[in-house]
Amino acid sequence: MLLGIDFGTTHTAAVLFDPEGAGAPVPLLFDASPLLLSGVHLTADGQLLTGRDTARNALSDPGRSEPNPKLRVDEGTVLLGDAEVQVHALIAAVLGRVHDEAVRHAGAPVGRTVLTHPASWATHRRDVLLRAAEAAGLPGVTLVPEPVAAAAFHARASGRPLPAGATIAVYDLGGGTFDVSVLRRTDAGWAIVATAGLDDVGGIDLDAALAEHIGRTAGAGDARKWRRLVEPVDAAGRRVLRGFRDDVRGAKEQLSRTTSATVRVPLLEVEAYLSREEFEAVAAPPLTRTADLVGAALRQAGVDPRGLTALYLVGGSSRIPLVATMLHQRFGVAPTLVDEPQLVVAAGSVAAAGTPVIAPPAATFAAPPPPPPAPPGGPAAPVAPAASVPPGQAPPPRRRSVPGAAILVAALVAGLLIWHPWTASRGSDDPTQGDGARATATGNPAAVAGPGGKRTFHVDKDAWFAGFQLHIKDAVYDPADADSALVVSVRATNLAHSDEGVDTAVPFSVRFGSGPYNGRYLGSSLTAPAGSYIDATVAFRITEKVDPATGVVVLGANSQRLAKVPFTGAEGLVALQPQPVLSPAQAEMHQLKFTNVQCTAGAAIPERFRQVSDGERSVHCTYDAEYTGTEIGIEAGHDAFRLVRPDNTEVAPTDSKVASLSGGDSLRGLYVTFVLAAGASGAFKLRMRYRGSYTRVTDQRDVPLTVQPD
């Protein structure tokens, strides 16, 4: 028997298949469901529980539970209670549960295993998955990218194999994440032409948005009881909240089948009525981000949507009717959806087991011939902005441009160019849950040696530069390859929240104790909307004899503050990670409200994608504003904020999104940035000022914040 497993962020699905028989793959059941919760709980005696046992025990001891091991794949170990547990052991617990159920169902040992993974996962992440599979006792493991498995499922289901040259898109909206991939069928197998994803959009995020909507309506009558519901302090309260969340999720699923649903709100003892129109209004912003990313991936792949052979919907949350409607309206292609899209990847994995994948998962794009490399050493050549797509050439008519700080990485000699066309965006509470998910940067000092002096370094470290979190994944040194002796894979996560931006170049070089070697990007142009990421590969021509273990990636040039990432160890790491200096705060003056005010100290002016100069640091604040008065033109932007030093002198903003509000207006995702000397620290204050139309400042409020030494 062949066992196919789709290890997901929130749920895991698996099938058994007899390659010699004529039947279809058979889904395995866990706790009477084809979906196994991917969470893991560590008991006091050291046992790892899975599935519903995890959810049940998390109510009484949440600190010993990890609900999403897949999101922790980069972290090495996870603290559960007072014990550090290897991430691969958490994943192995889930895979072991699947293996045990497969053996029980089959009544005999499993012969081979097919394990799926996101197309963007590079070597290090796949190694963690393989290590977990080995620990779980899975036999004969083959890895298959998730979009390839989805394509194989639909090809088998249709009974008509896709011909060479067919191009498909796979839209995968799961419980915790979203991924889109563009694939092209070749004579030899599948080529992954483009892939991108969002780590903050999934079914659980839509559940949370719907619950917030209920809080704004049914919960508005008794804010104290609503807070008790959503912020429980004991096991009994957590059980009540779990029941409420289950009811919200059930209502969301019902609204995919009917036009209305109700949710019982405990503590408040009311029934909240929900219409499909209400839910679609709540779901539209995050789903719009997914559609924007589909458009970005198609442009990256150079594919006209009207030339797609098929658009496949995968993942349980893709059943939401608005998904298919939005994609059809946007791209003019009718999406293909099956009854149980959450099982598509698992079922397709066994069909794709023997299908070659032309582009390895770490290579997001099939690269065109690179331009002549820059000579080693010396300054990088100027980077010219890439041309944007003329609006008249963008099909179909209802297409929206890429939201928020889209980054376009061009194949140019001097390095990694990131370009930002802006329209509208929605920020993310944590857009970096993926390769760049760590709050602290760690690395594996060991290098894997290969034939002919080839060495692979699993760098696995983060750095922050000009509004991006860059996760340096792997560095492969091959002295036998004259043109690409060093290839570095990197994930760039766009941290922007706003809809303003300018062009910028991110100088990307590598040093081996001497002058810099400047790289060239391998691939066609890429885009990543605000809150999402792209995977890139940068190649360097190195003609001198170097010790690759001393390699250091350098982000920045000239007088900028430089981020530095060594290939091995943590010594010399300059991550420039933003540090929170103000938790969410608010102030109100004359019916002008500033809410959700949050500030971080760093080295960037993020919404403009600029790095500060050497010897400087920035304080960047985001906020929402609302005006309920009657005056026209209330200022909520540049002149509304000052940063007050410990000596009580004021600092004016270096950058801001200027906003003018009239009665009843509210705006989200506004920002203001201040630049200080690098050594500035201590007890600062953020001063929010009221300034009416054509008048001087008439009122102000101060919120204390503490800036730690740089």
N, C-alpha and C positions, 0 to 999 in steps of 0.2 A: 504494500500500500504506500501511496505517496501522500505525505502530509504537507498542506499548504497553510502558511500562517501569515496573517497581516497584523503585525504588532503596532497598535495605534496609540495615539496620545491619551485618549480617555477609554477606549475599548479595543479589545483584541478579538479578531475573528479567525476561524480556522476551518478547513475542509479536509476530508479524506477522499482520495481518488484512486481507483484501480486502473492503472495505465493499460492493462491487458483486457479490461472489460469494456462493455459498450455503454455503461451508465454515466451519469453526470456526477460531478463532485458532490459529496454529502456534507452539509454543514454540521459541525460538532456543537453540542449544547452544553452550556455551563450554567448551573443554577436554573435550569429550564429555559435558558435564553441562548440564542446564537452569538450573543455578544458578551464577552468576559470583561469586567472592569479591569483596566490595566494597573490600577493602584495596588500598592503593597503596604502591609502593616507589620511592624516588628513587635512581637509579644515580649513580655518581661523575661520569658525563659529563652529568648533568642530565636523563636520560630517565625518564619515569614509567611504571613497569610495573604491570600489573593481573593479577587472577586468580591462577592457580597460580604464575605467575612471581613475584608478590609474596611468597607464602608460602615459596617456595624461597629467595629472596634474603634474606628476613628471618632465616633461620637463621644466616647468616654475618655480617649487619650489621643487627641489629634496630633500631638507632637511626635508620635511614633509612627505616623502614616505618611506615605508619599503617594499622592493621587496620580501623578503624571511622570513616571520614570523616564519616559522617552524624552521629555524636555530637559532632563538632567544628564543626558548622555555625555556631555563634555566635562562634567564636574569631578570625575574620578571617584569621590566618595560623597555620601549624603549623611547628614546627622539625623538619626531617628532616636528620639529620646536622648540618652546619654551615650549612644553607640554610633560609631562611624561605620557605614555599610558601603561596600563597593557598588557602584552603579550597575556594573554588569551582573552582580548578584541579584539586584532588584529585578532586572529584566529577566534573568534566568529563572526566578521564582514564577513569573508569569508564563514563560515558555515551558517550564517544567509542568505546570498545571495543564497546559494544552497537550503536551506529550502524554501525560498520564491518562487524560480523557481519550486521546486517540487510541492508545493501546487498549483501554477498557472497551471502547466501542468496536474496534476491529477484532478483539479477541486474539491478537497476535502482535508481535513486534512490528513497528513501522520500518519500512525499508529505506526510504529517502525523505528528505525534508526540503521544502522551498520556503524561504523566508524573504519577505519583501521589505523594502526600505525606501525612503524619499529619494527621488532622483538627484537631489542636491547633496546628499551625504558623501563626504570625501572619505579617504582611506581610514583615517582615525576612527570615525564614527562606525564605519562598517566593521572595523576590527573589534570594537566594543560589542557589536551585535554578534559577531562570530564567537567571541569569547563567552558571551552569555549562552549562546546555543550549545557550545561545548559543555559548559557547566550544567546545563539542563539535560544533557544526554541525548540531544537530537542527533539522529544519524544522517550521514551523507548530505550535509547542508549545502544548498545552492542559493545564492543571493540574486534577487530579481528586483529591478526598480519598480516602484508602485505603478507609474503610468504605463509601463510596458505590460504589467499584469492586467491592468484595466483594458488596454487595447486588445490583448489576447482573449480576454473574456468576451468582449463584444464581437470579435471576429468569429469566435466559436459559436456564440449565441445566434449570430445572423446566418451561419452556414455558408457565408461567402467570404473567403479569405481576401484581405485587402491587397490590391495589386501593388507592385513596385511603383514608387512615385506618389502614392496616396499620402496625404498629410492630415493628421488628426490633432485635436486639442483635448486634453483630459483636465476637467474641472473637478478638483477633489476638495470638497468641503466637509471636513470631519467634525468630531466632537470638540477638538481643541485648536486645530490649525487649518489653514487653507493652502493648497498648492495647485499650480497650473503648469502643465508641461505641453510642449508642442513636439510631436514625433513625426518622423517621415519614414515610410516603409521603403526599404531597399531590397535588392536581390538577396543580400546576405542576412538581413534581419532588420532591427529597428535602430534608427538614429535619433537620439534625444537632441533636438535642435535648440530648444530653449526651455528653461525652467525657472520658476520664481515662486515665492510664497509669502504668506503673512502668518506670523506666530501669535497674533492677538485677535484672530477672527475664526470662530468655530461655533458649534452648537451651544457650548457653555456660555459663550459671550452673548449670543442671542437670548439665552435664558436670563442672563443677568440684566440685559437691557430691558427685557419684558418685565422683570421684577421691579426694576427702577421705575418703569412706567406705572406699575400698580402702586408703588410708593408715592408717586406724585399725585395720584388720583384718590384711590381708596385710603391710602395711608395719610393723606394730608389732614384728615380730621382729628387725628390723635398722634402727633409726632413722637410722643414719649413711648407709646406702645409699639409704634413701628420700629423705633430704634431698639427696643427690647427684642423684637422679633429678629431683626437682621444682624444684631450684635449680641449673640447669646454669651452668657458668662459661665454656664455649667452644662453638664451632659443633657439634662432635661431640655434646656433651651435649644441645644444643638439638634436634638431629635425633632423638636417642633419646626426648626428652620429646615431640616432635611425634608420633612413632609411637605412643607410649603414649596421648596424648590422642586420636589418631584411633581407636585400639582402644577406648578408653572410650566415645567417641561412637558407634562401631559397636555396642557392647554395649547402650548405651541404646536405640538404634533397634531392635535385635533384641528387646529386652524389650517392645517395643510389639507384636511379632508372636508371640513365644514366652514361655514361663514361666521360662526360665533362659538364662544366657550366661556365658562365661568371658572374662577379660581377662588377657593375658600381661603380667606386671610385669617390665620389663627391670631389669637390675642385681641384683634379688632373685632372678630366674630362677624365678618361681613362677607358677602359673595361679590367678588369683582367681576363685572361683565366685560368681556373682551370681544371685539369684532376683528375680522380678518384685516379690515382697513387700518385699525389701530396697530395691529402687529406689523403690518407691512410698512407703516410709517416709522415704527421703531427699528425695523430690520433694514430699511432702505440704506442708511449711511454705511454700515459695514458691508452690506452686499454690493453696494456701488463700488467700494474699494476693491472687492474681488473682481468685478467686471472690468474695472480700470486696469487691474493687473493682467487680466486675460488679453486686453488690447495691447498692453506693453509687451507681453510675451510674443504676441503675433508680430508686432513690429520688430522685435529683436530677431525673430526668425525670418523676417522678410516675407511674411505670408499675408496675402489679402484674405480677410475673413471669408469672402465669397468663394475663395478657392479651397476652403476646407472640405475634406471628404466627410468628416464627421466631428461633432463636438459631444464628447461623452461626459455625463454627470456621474460622479462617484462620491461616496460618503453619505451617511445618513441625513445630514442637514441639507443635501442637494435636493431633497424631496420638497422643500418649501416651494410652493408655486411661483413665488416672486422670482426665484432664481432663474427658472426656465424662461419666464416672461421677460426679465431684464436682459438676459443674454440674447434672446431672439430679437428683441427690439434693437439692441445695440449692434449686433453683428449680422443680422439677417440670416442666421443659421438656426434651424430647429434642433435643439439639443436632444440627445438620446438618453432616456432615463428608464431604468428597470424597476421592478417592484421593491427590491431590497438592495439599494445601491451600497449599503454598508457592507455587503458581502462580496461585492464585485472584485475587489483586489485579491481577497483570499481565494475566491473561486478561479480567478484568472491566473493566479500564481502557478498552479499546476500545469496550465496550458502553455505558459510562457517559459517553463523550466528549460527547454532546449533551444530557445530562440536567442541567437546572438544579439548583443546590444553593441552597436557600432561606436557610439560616443560613450565613453565611460561616464558613470554618474557624476564624477567630480568635474567633468568638462561640460559646462553649461551649453556651449555652442560649438558647432563645427567651424573651426577657424579657417579663414582665408589665408593665402600666403602672406606672411608678415612683411612689413616694409624693411628696408635695410636697417640693421641695428645701429644704435648710437655707439661711438667708440667708448671704451672703458675710461673712467676718470673724467674730470672736467665737468662743467655745468651742463645741465640738461638744456636741450633746444627748447625754444618757446612752444607752448602748447596752444594751438588755435581752437576756439570753440567749434564744436560740430554743428552742422546746420540742422534746424528743427524741421519737422514735417510740415509742409504748407497745409493749412486747414482744408483747402479745396481738394487735396489728394487723399483725405482720410475717409474711407468708407466705413459704414454706411452713413446716411445723413444724420442719424440720431447719435452718432458717436460723440462721446465727451473726451476731452484731452486728459492726459495722465494727471492725477491729482497730486497736489502738494509736492514739493521738491523732488521731481523725478530726476534721476541721475542717469546721464548718458555717458557711457564709458567708450571712448573711441579708440580704434587701433592706430595709435600714433607712436612715433619713435620715442618721444621724451618721457612717457610714463603713463599714468592713469588719469585720464581727464574725466571730471565729473561735472555734468551740465544740468541746470535746473530750470526747465520750463514750469511755470506755476499756474494753477487755476484754483482749485478748492481742495481742501484736505481735512481729515479728521485725525487728531493725534491718537496716541496709544499710551495706556498706562505703563506698559512695558513692552516696547516693540522689539526687544533684543532677545526674546526667548528662543534661542536656536543656537547656531554655532557661536554667536556672540553673547551668550547668556550669563557669563560669570561676572560677579561683582569684583572678584580678584583674579589676576592673571597668573596662571601657573603653566608649567610646560614640562614635557618629557625630555630629559636631557639625553636620552639614548637615541642613537641613530641606527637605522637599519641598513646594513651594507648589502650591496648587490654586485653583480658581475662587472668587471672592468672598472672598478673604483666608484661605481654608482652608489650614492648614499642618500637615504631618505630620512629627513628630520621631521618628527611630528611636533611642530612648534607649539601649536595650541595655546596661543596667547592673544590678548586683546590690547588695542591702543585706540585712542580717540583723537580725531583730527577733523577740524572744520565742519562740525555738525554730523559726523559719521562715526560709528563704532566699527572698527575694522578688526576682524578676527583673522589672524594669520594662521592658516591651518597647517599646511605641509610645505616643506622646501625640499626639492629633489635636485641633487647635484650629480651631473653626469658629464665628466670631462671629455667623454668620447663624442658628445654632441657639440660641435663648434659653435653653432648659432644659438643654441638654447642650453648652455651648460648648466644653468640654474633656472628652475621653474618654481615659482611660489604661487600657491593657491590661497585666495583670500575671500572672505565674505564681507561685504560692505553693507551695513544696516543704516538706513536713513532715519535719523532721529528727529527730523523736523516735525513741528506741529502746525505750522502756519501756512499761509498761501502767498508768501512773498519770497523772492530769491533772486540771486544773480549768478552769472557764470563764475566758475572757479576751477582751478587746476589743483590736483593733489599730487605734488611731487612724490614719486615712489622710487626709492633707490635702495641699494644694498651695499654694505661695506664689509671688508675683511681686514680691518686694521689700517686701511689706507684710504685713498680717495673713493668716491662713490662710483658704482656702476649703475647706469640708468636703464630701466627696463622698457619693454614694449608689451602691450596687452595682446594676448592671443584670443581672437574672437571677433565677432561682429558687435555692433553697438548694443548696449543694454539700457534698460530703464528700470528704476525701482521707486515706486511712489512712497510718499511719507509713511513711515512706520513699517516699511517692508525692506527686503534685502535683495542683493544680487550676489552671485558667485562669479569670481573672476580669476583669471590665470595670467600671471606676469612672467615673462621670460627675460633672461639676462645673458648676454654674450660675455663670457669671461675667458680671456686669452692667456692670462697669467696663471702661474701656479699659486693656488691659495689653499688654506686650510678651511674647508667648508664649515667645520665646527665652530669657527670664530665669527660666522656670518651674523650681521645685524641689519634688519630692515629699518630704514629711516623714512619717516613721513614728514615732509616739510623741506624747506630750502631757504636760502638767504637769511633774512632776519626773523623768520617765524620761530615760534616755539616748536621744537622738534619732538616728535614721538619716536621712540626707539624700541625695537623688539628683537632681542637676541634669539638665535636659533636654539640654543641650549641653555638651560638654567634660567634663573631669574635675575642674576647679577647684571646690572646695566639696563634693566627694563625701565623705560620712561613711558608709562601708559597714558598720563594726562587724563585720568578718569574724572568726570565731573563729580563733585561732592555736594550732596544736598545741604543747604544752609538755612532753608525755611520750609517747614512742613506746611500743608494747606492752611491758609489763613484767609481772613476776610475783613472788610471795613465798609462802613456805610456813612455817607455824608449827603444831606439834602436830597435824599431819594436817589442818589447815585451809589450803586453797590459794586464793590470789587470783591469777587468771590474766587475760591479755588486758587489763591495766589501761592505759587510755589517757585522757589529759587534754587539754583545750583551755581557753585563756583567751579570754573574750569579754565580752559585755554582757548575757547572758541567763541565766535559770535554765531550761534548755531543756525538761526533762521536766515542769515545771509551767507552761510557756509564760508566763513572767513576764519582764519586762525589769527590770534593776537600776536603781537611782536614779542621777541625775546625780552624778558624783563617785565612783562605784563600778565595780568590774569583778568578773567571776566566774571561777572555775576549776571546770570541770565534768569529772568523771571517770566513765567507764563501766568495768565489769569483770564477770568471771564468778567464781563461787565454788563450791568443792567441799569437802566434809568427809568424810573416810574413817574418822574415829574412832568412838567409841561413846557419847560424851556427848550428852545431849538438849538442844536449844535453844542451840546455838552461835550467837553473834551475828555476822552478816556485813553489818551495815547501819550505822546512824547512829553507834553507839559504836565501830565497828571502824576508823574513819578519823579522822585529824587532818591538817591542813595545817600544816607547821612553817615559820615565817618565818625569814629569815636570822639574826635575833637569837635564834633557838631558842625563841621563844614559839609556842604552839599556837593554831590557829584551828579551832573546831568547825564541823561542817557546817551550812549554812543549810537544805539540803534533801537528802533521801536516800530511797531505797527500802529500808525496813527488812526484813531477811530473817533467818529463824531456820532453822538447818540441824541435822539429826540425822544419824546414821551413814549414809553412802551417798548423801546428798542432794547434788545439784548444781543450781545456778541460773545462768541466763545473762541478760545485759542488765540487770544491776543498775547503780545510779548513786549518786553523791554529789556535792554542789555546795557550794562555799565562796564567800563574798563578801568581797572585799578593797577597800581604798581604791584609787581609779583609778590613783594613782601607784605602787602597790606593784609591785616588780620585784626580780629578783635570784635567788640560789640558794636555792630552797625545797626542801622534802622532803615527799613524801607518806608519812605514817606509817600503816602497816597494823598493827592491834593484835589480839591474841588475848585474848578475854574469854569464859571458860567460863560455864556456867549458874550463876547466883547467886554469881559470884566476881568479884574485881577483875581488872584487866588483868594478865596474867602474862607476856606476851611481846609483842614488837613488831619490825617490820622497817621500815626507811626506804628509799625509792626517791628519788633526787635528780631534781629537775625545775627547769628554768630558765624564769622568767617574764620576758619582755622588757618594756621600758617600753611603756605604753599609747599 
